[in-house]
Amino acid sequence: MPDQFSLTLLREFGAYRDRQPLYLSQSCQRVLTLVALKRRPLCRTWICETLWPYVPPQYAAVRLRTTLWLLRRLGADSLLLVDSQLIALRGDVAVDYHLATDLLGRLLDDPRGVAADPDVAADALAMLRTGELLDGWTDSWCADDRSRYHATRMASHEVFSRPSDRTGRSNVAIAAHP
């Protein structure tokens, strides 16, 4: 059975193989995070320019190759699909941020639909309690994603707190905690 990999980006970074933590360098964390946030294959050159903007291109490319080598050495290269031009996160890697944005997006699109399923409402509440995206990271390349996720969390909190029955309790909250 192949290894199962997962990433956590909510609150703080974590990488896991079969639920066991992987201890990765900062450069490995940054490459994995950037690729996970964008959810599509990224050009190596763009990754280099984004992660190492003040480094000459040839040295940034060396840093990226070294980071990919480190991931391979740690047995974490299976997190990525890599070719000569593009790098992408493997489709079977579970990412808590992806789960949260998808679930909270469903909540914002159809609050009553989420309220109809107590398990989904409970999952949405749990995601809201998990925390902010990459809490404490100051990299400018993740600032937009952090702002968007913060806004999504705040809007989702509003949905849960909006009264929608005669008792003043939210239908979503009622479904989550009958």
Beta strands, then each sheet from edge to edge (+ up, - down):
strand 1: 5-8
strand 2: 14-17
strand 3: 20-22
strand 4: 42-43
strand 5: 80-82
strand 6: 86-89
strand 7: 94-95
sheet 1: 3+ 2- 1+ 7+
sheet 2: 4+ 6- 5+
end
